[in-house]
Each structure stands twice: as structure tokens, then as C-alpha cells.
Amino acid sequence: MSTDVAARRRGGRFHTRPAFYRRASCGAISSFKLERPVFGGRQGTPLRVAYRLTRAARVTLTITRGKRVVARRTTNSAGGRTYRLAFKPSRRGVYRVRIAVGSVTSTLTARKL
């Protein structure tokens, strides 16, 4: 079992950052992750999101920066299949990606350089 932990070095010390990977579970969302805790930079890497459901359901992905909604996507997704999306926000900052499936929600955080 691997544990992905994001860390940031500040003032010579390492501080943990919010999670960018949700552990696998047997609920409606079997897996939900961001490709990496940081995106953008010199190569312009997009914010990549992947999720997998245990059963067919209506999924809403919401990307926010602060209180502002940057993007919202709603789709009907089949169970047992991995869905991948890429977003290319234009501004720097901390972005939160929220997935809602029925009454189940989960939020992950990434930072744009």
C-alpha cells in the first residue's frame, strides 16, 4: 500500500499539504485523484483529474479557486470505468476539485505555480 503525501518546504522545514489522492473505498466513488499536487509551471502542465465509480451515477465535478467556481462539469458516468479530465486554469493559486455523486462528496486540493 502506497501513501502519497504532498509536502512543501518553507523556511527550511517541510510542511504537509492537503491531499491530492483519495484512498480507494467501497462507496459510490471507488477512486478519485489528481495527477499531482502541483500543476502549471514552465511546461504548463494541466490539472488532471481521474475518478472511478462502483455503479452508474450522475457526477458533478466543481473546480474552485477561493470562493469562485472556475469550472463545473456534470455527466452521467458508468460504473467500473476510469474517467479522466484535464483543465488548464489561467491564474496561479490554490484550486479545489470537488466531486459529488448523489449524497457523497469528496474534495482534493492542488496548487498552480
Z-matrix of the N, CA and C atoms (Angstrom, degrees):
N
C 1 1.456
C 2 1.524 1 108.47
N 3 1.326 2 116.39 1 127.08
C 4 1.460 3 119.59 2 179.11
C 5 1.524 4 109.49 3 -101.32
N 6 1.308 5 114.57 4 143.68
C 7 1.457 6 119.36 5 176.49
C 8 1.517 7 107.65 6 -118.11
N 9 1.304 8 116.07 7 113.06
C 10 1.451 9 121.28 8 179.09
C 11 1.518 10 108.22 9 -90.24
N 12 1.321 11 115.54 10 119.56
C 13 1.451 12 120.94 11 179.03
C 14 1.520 13 107.61 12 -123.60
N 15 1.304 14 116.58 13 130.81
C 16 1.461 15 120.99 14 177.35
C 17 1.525 16 108.37 15 -92.30
N 18 1.317 17 116.08 16 134.90
C 19 1.461 18 121.01 17 179.45
C 20 1.523 19 109.01 18 -130.16
N 21 1.325 20 115.15 19 152.90
C 22 1.459 21 121.10 20 177.78
C 23 1.518 22 108.08 21 -131.06
N 24 1.316 23 115.91 22 132.78
C 25 1.449 24 119.89 23 179.49
C 26 1.524 25 108.81 24 -92.04
N 27 1.319 26 115.65 25 123.66
C 28 1.459 27 121.36 26 -178.70
C 29 1.515 28 108.16 27 -143.95
N 30 1.316 29 116.25 28 122.75
C 31 1.456 30 120.09 29 179.03
C 32 1.523 31 112.90 30 65.99
N 33 1.336 32 117.38 31 30.62
C 34 1.453 33 121.14 32 179.37
C 35 1.516 34 114.24 33 80.49
N 36 1.312 35 117.97 34 1.51
C 37 1.464 36 121.91 35 179.50
C 38 1.519 37 110.10 36 -122.72
N 39 1.313 38 115.13 37 154.87
C 40 1.458 39 120.40 38 177.98
C 41 1.518 40 110.12 39 -97.38
N 42 1.324 41 115.57 40 135.02
C 43 1.465 42 122.29 41 178.06
C 44 1.529 43 107.59 42 -123.96
N 45 1.313 44 116.69 43 140.69
C 46 1.461 45 119.44 44 179.50
C 47 1.518 46 110.32 45 -75.05
N 48 1.312 47 115.00 46 146.26
C 49 1.454 48 122.87 47 177.54
C 50 1.522 49 108.47 48 -106.83
N 51 1.329 50 118.39 49 164.53
C 52 1.469 51 120.17 50 177.73
C 53 1.527 52 112.00 51 -60.40
N 54 1.314 53 115.89 52 157.85
C 55 1.461 54 121.87 53 -175.72
C 56 1.527 55 112.08 54 -65.95
N 57 1.328 56 116.19 55 145.17
C 58 1.463 57 121.56 56 173.70
C 59 1.521 58 110.40 57 -119.90
N 60 1.336 59 116.60 58 7.56
C 61 1.459 60 121.43 59 179.96
C 62 1.522 61 108.45 60 -142.58
N 63 1.313 62 116.65 61 126.95
C 64 1.467 63 121.03 62 178.38
C 65 1.517 64 108.11 63 -97.74
N 66 1.309 65 115.66 64 129.29
C 67 1.460 66 120.01 65 -178.19
C 68 1.515 67 111.08 66 -61.06
N 69 1.317 68 115.85 67 150.01
C 70 1.466 69 121.53 68 179.45
C 71 1.522 70 109.69 69 -64.68
N 72 1.319 71 116.02 70 141.51
C 73 1.458 72 120.62 71 179.55
C 74 1.521 73 108.57 72 -143.45
N 75 1.319 74 115.61 73 174.38
C 76 1.465 75 119.84 74 -178.23
C 77 1.531 76 111.27 75 -101.64
N 78 1.333 77 117.99 76 12.04
C 79 1.456 78 121.37 77 178.48
C 80 1.523 79 111.24 78 -77.76
N 81 1.317 80 116.85 79 -159.21
C 82 1.470 81 121.73 80 -179.63
C 83 1.528 82 111.26 81 -65.45
N 84 1.343 83 117.24 82 -35.28
C 85 1.461 84 122.32 83 178.47
C 86 1.523 85 107.32 84 -101.19
N 87 1.325 86 116.89 85 108.07
C 88 1.464 87 117.80 86 -178.83
C 89 1.522 88 111.65 87 -79.67
N 90 1.342 89 118.43 88 -31.42
C 91 1.454 90 119.97 89 173.78
C 92 1.526 91 109.71 90 -154.39
N 93 1.346 92 115.20 91 148.64
C 94 1.461 93 122.26 92 -178.48
C 95 1.515 94 106.50 93 -153.44
N 96 1.344 95 116.67 94 123.54
C 97 1.457 96 118.43 95 -178.22
C 98 1.522 97 112.03 96 -152.53
N 99 1.318 98 114.28 97 160.21
C 100 1.457 99 123.16 98 169.25
C 101 1.519 100 105.86 99 -105.41
N 102 1.323 101 117.61 100 147.60
C 103 1.464 102 119.84 101 -176.66
C 104 1.517 103 111.54 102 -60.81
N 105 1.316 104 117.25 103 -39.09
C 106 1.465 105 121.21 104 -178.76
C 107 1.517 106 109.30 105 -154.32
N 108 1.329 107 118.24 106 160.04
C 109 1.465 108 120.38 107 -178.46
C 110 1.523 109 113.77 108 -75.38
N 111 1.358 110 117.17 109 -14.53
C 112 1.460 111 122.05 110 -179.10
C 113 1.522 112 108.00 111 -131.57
N 114 1.329 113 117.04 112 142.38
C 115 1.458 114 120.71 113 177.32
C 116 1.510 115 108.30 114 -140.55
N 117 1.333 116 116.46 115 177.55
C 118 1.461 117 120.62 116 -177.64
C 119 1.519 118 109.79 117 88.09
N 120 1.324 119 117.29 118 -129.53
C 121 1.455 120 121.69 119 177.97
C 122 1.517 121 112.72 120 73.82
N 123 1.298 122 116.39 121 -162.63
C 124 1.454 123 122.65 122 -175.28
C 125 1.531 124 112.66 123 -64.65
N 126 1.343 125 116.63 124 -37.11
C 127 1.461 126 119.57 125 -179.25
C 128 1.526 127 112.86 126 -82.42
N 129 1.321 128 118.26 127 -11.37
C 130 1.465 129 121.05 128 179.85
C 131 1.519 130 112.48 129 69.36
N 132 1.325 131 116.99 130 37.72
C 133 1.465 132 121.82 131 -179.18
C 134 1.524 133 109.93 132 -60.85
N 135 1.338 134 118.11 133 129.63
C 136 1.461 135 119.87 134 179.46
C 137 1.528 136 111.78 135 -76.15
N 138 1.306 137 116.06 136 162.67
C 139 1.458 138 122.57 137 174.18
C 140 1.522 139 106.53 138 -79.78
N 141 1.327 140 117.01 139 109.99
C 142 1.461 141 121.27 140 -177.25
C 143 1.519 142 110.32 141 -103.02
N 144 1.328 143 115.69 142 134.12
C 145 1.462 144 123.61 143 -177.43
C 146 1.525 145 108.63 144 -122.09
N 147 1.330 146 116.91 145 139.04
C 148 1.464 147 121.12 146 175.16
C 149 1.522 148 108.22 147 -134.94
N 150 1.334 149 116.09 148 137.90
C 151 1.463 150 119.98 149 175.93
C 152 1.513 151 109.83 150 -144.23
N 153 1.321 152 115.17 151 157.60
C 154 1.461 153 122.32 152 -179.41
C 155 1.525 154 107.36 153 -142.19
N 156 1.326 155 116.24 154 135.07
C 157 1.459 156 121.58 155 -178.84
C 158 1.525 157 110.55 156 -108.17
N 159 1.334 158 115.98 157 155.83
C 160 1.461 159 119.87 158 176.71
C 161 1.526 160 110.71 159 -84.96
N 162 1.334 161 117.36 160 -26.03
C 163 1.471 162 121.60 161 179.72
C 164 1.526 163 108.42 162 -144.50
N 165 1.304 164 116.54 163 164.06
C 166 1.467 165 120.91 164 179.70
C 167 1.527 166 109.94 165 -64.47
N 168 1.327 167 116.25 166 137.77
C 169 1.467 168 120.55 167 -178.59
C 170 1.529 169 109.59 168 -163.67
N 171 1.321 170 115.11 169 167.33
C 172 1.462 171 122.50 170 174.64
C 173 1.532 172 107.73 171 -88.89
N 174 1.327 173 116.32 172 126.12
C 175 1.463 174 122.29 173 -174.41
C 176 1.521 175 109.87 174 -116.06
N 177 1.331 176 116.08 175 135.74
C 178 1.460 177 121.34 176 173.86
C 179 1.519 178 108.80 177 -121.40
N 180 1.342 179 116.23 178 120.17
C 181 1.459 180 122.36 179 175.11
C 182 1.517 181 107.64 180 -104.66
N 183 1.326 182 116.91 181 127.09
C 184 1.457 183 122.13 182 179.92
C 185 1.521 184 108.61 183 -124.78
N 186 1.334 185 116.56 184 126.06
C 187 1.456 186 121.63 185 177.41
C 188 1.521 187 107.49 186 -110.23
N 189 1.342 188 115.37 187 124.75
C 190 1.458 189 120.20 188 -179.08
C 191 1.521 190 110.28 189 -123.48
N 192 1.315 191 114.34 190 152.75
C 193 1.460 192 122.62 191 172.02
C 194 1.510 193 105.18 192 -128.56
N 195 1.331 194 115.93 193 105.70
C 196 1.455 195 120.57 194 -170.67
C 197 1.519 196 108.14 195 70.40
N 198 1.332 197 117.61 196 -127.18
C 199 1.460 198 120.96 197 177.36
C 200 1.524 199 112.71 198 -96.15
N 201 1.327 200 116.54 199 -5.77
C 202 1.465 201 120.98 200 -175.81
C 203 1.526 202 111.49 201 -87.95
N 204 1.319 203 116.41 202 132.32
C 205 1.465 204 121.94 203 175.73
C 206 1.527 205 108.00 204 -81.53
N 207 1.326 206 116.17 205 119.66
C 208 1.461 207 122.41 206 -178.70
C 209 1.524 208 110.10 207 -88.37
N 210 1.337 209 117.07 208 -41.13
C 211 1.462 210 121.39 209 -179.79
C 212 1.523 211 109.44 210 -152.15
N 213 1.326 212 115.12 211 147.54
C 214 1.467 213 120.81 212 175.72
C 215 1.518 214 107.76 213 -141.51
N 216 1.312 215 116.50 214 127.96
C 217 1.466 216 122.56 215 178.99
C 218 1.526 217 108.69 216 -127.42
N 219 1.322 218 116.53 217 131.21
C 220 1.460 219 122.24 218 177.02
C 221 1.518 220 108.15 219 -123.86
N 222 1.341 221 116.36 220 126.72
C 223 1.452 222 121.19 221 -179.54
C 224 1.515 223 110.37 222 -142.70
N 225 1.305 224 115.70 223 159.42
C 226 1.457 225 121.65 224 169.47
C 227 1.519 226 106.02 225 -92.83
N 228 1.325 227 116.56 226 121.71
C 229 1.457 228 121.19 227 -175.57
C 230 1.516 229 111.09 228 -117.33
N 231 1.323 230 116.04 229 141.76
C 232 1.466 231 121.69 230 177.85
C 233 1.521 232 109.78 231 -82.12
N 234 1.300 233 116.54 232 156.84
C 235 1.455 234 121.18 233 177.81
C 236 1.518 235 111.16 234 -82.74
N 237 1.330 236 116.74 235 154.60
C 238 1.451 237 121.87 236 176.21
C 239 1.509 238 115.14 237 74.49
N 240 1.321 239 118.23 238 17.06
C 241 1.463 240 122.22 239 179.65
C 242 1.519 241 108.56 240 -131.95
N 243 1.328 242 116.48 241 140.60
C 244 1.465 243 120.92 242 178.78
C 245 1.517 244 109.54 243 -89.62
N 246 1.321 245 116.29 244 129.10
C 247 1.469 246 122.94 245 177.27
C 248 1.516 247 108.52 246 -107.63
N 249 1.338 248 116.05 247 136.49
C 250 1.459 249 121.07 248 179.85
C 251 1.525 250 109.48 249 -126.98
N 252 1.330 251 115.27 250 137.63
C 253 1.460 252 121.59 251 178.41
C 254 1.522 253 108.92 252 -134.76
N 255 1.315 254 117.07 253 153.69
C 256 1.462 255 122.19 254 176.56
C 257 1.521 256 108.77 255 -130.82
N 258 1.323 257 116.34 256 134.82
C 259 1.462 258 123.08 257 177.96
C 260 1.518 259 108.06 258 -124.52
N 261 1.317 260 115.66 259 146.12
C 262 1.450 261 119.97 260 179.52
C 263 1.531 262 109.79 261 -125.18
N 264 1.343 263 117.24 262 76.90
C 265 1.465 264 119.56 263 177.98
C 266 1.527 265 110.63 264 -64.17
N 267 1.324 266 116.50 265 149.61
C 268 1.459 267 120.44 266 -173.94
C 269 1.524 268 114.21 267 -89.73
N 270 1.323 269 118.92 268 -23.46
C 271 1.462 270 120.93 269 -174.45
C 272 1.512 271 112.13 270 -105.41
N 273 1.335 272 115.33 271 154.81
C 274 1.458 273 120.94 272 176.73
C 275 1.527 274 109.67 273 -76.90
N 276 1.321 275 115.55 274 161.64
C 277 1.454 276 119.70 275 176.06
C 278 1.516 277 112.28 276 137.83
N 279 1.318 278 114.67 277 -171.56
C 280 1.459 279 122.27 278 -179.08
C 281 1.529 280 108.22 279 -97.33
N 282 1.321 281 115.92 280 125.95
C 283 1.461 282 122.45 281 -179.41
C 284 1.522 283 109.27 282 -113.27
N 285 1.316 284 116.39 283 139.19
C 286 1.454 285 122.16 284 176.60
C 287 1.530 286 108.27 285 -114.10
N 288 1.326 287 115.61 286 131.53
C 289 1.458 288 122.03 287 179.10
C 290 1.521 289 107.33 288 -110.89
N 291 1.327 290 116.06 289 117.77
C 292 1.462 291 122.07 290 -177.45
C 293 1.515 292 109.12 291 -113.36
N 294 1.336 293 116.22 292 130.87
C 295 1.453 294 121.27 293 176.24
C 296 1.521 295 107.42 294 -113.48
N 297 1.329 296 115.63 295 135.03
C 298 1.463 297 121.46 296 178.82
C 299 1.521 298 108.24 297 -126.64
N 300 1.334 299 115.49 298 123.38
C 301 1.458 300 122.73 299 177.27
C 302 1.519 301 105.95 300 -129.08
N 303 1.329 302 115.73 301 104.40
C 304 1.467 303 119.25 302 -175.11
C 305 1.521 304 109.26 303 62.74
N 306 1.333 305 116.90 304 -122.64
C 307 1.463 306 120.70 305 179.58
C 308 1.530 307 112.16 306 -96.53
N 309 1.328 308 117.58 307 0.77
C 310 1.465 309 122.24 308 -178.75
C 311 1.527 310 109.15 309 -94.39
N 312 1.337 311 116.52 310 128.17
C 313 1.462 312 120.79 311 175.69
C 314 1.516 313 109.54 312 -130.71
N 315 1.321 314 115.57 313 153.39
C 316 1.452 315 122.17 314 177.45
C 317 1.517 316 107.80 315 -148.53
N 318 1.341 317 116.94 316 144.09
C 319 1.453 318 121.44 317 -177.99
C 320 1.530 319 110.22 318 -128.23
N 321 1.331 320 116.24 319 135.47
C 322 1.457 321 122.91 320 175.24
C 323 1.526 322 108.44 321 -125.19
N 324 1.336 323 116.15 322 156.71
C 325 1.461 324 121.06 323 -173.57
C 326 1.527 325 111.69 324 -125.04
N 327 1.343 326 116.35 325 138.72
C 328 1.461 327 122.69 326 175.12
C 329 1.519 328 108.59 327 -137.11
N 330 1.321 329 116.27 328 159.97
C 331 1.458 330 121.46 329 -178.37
C 332 1.518 331 109.22 330 -123.48
N 333 1.326 332 116.46 331 132.90
C 334 1.468 333 120.52 332 177.12
C 335 1.510 334 109.71 333 -93.69
N 336 1.329 335 115.66 334 129.14
C 337 1.480 336 120.88 335 177.40
C 338 1.498 337 110.87 336 -86.43
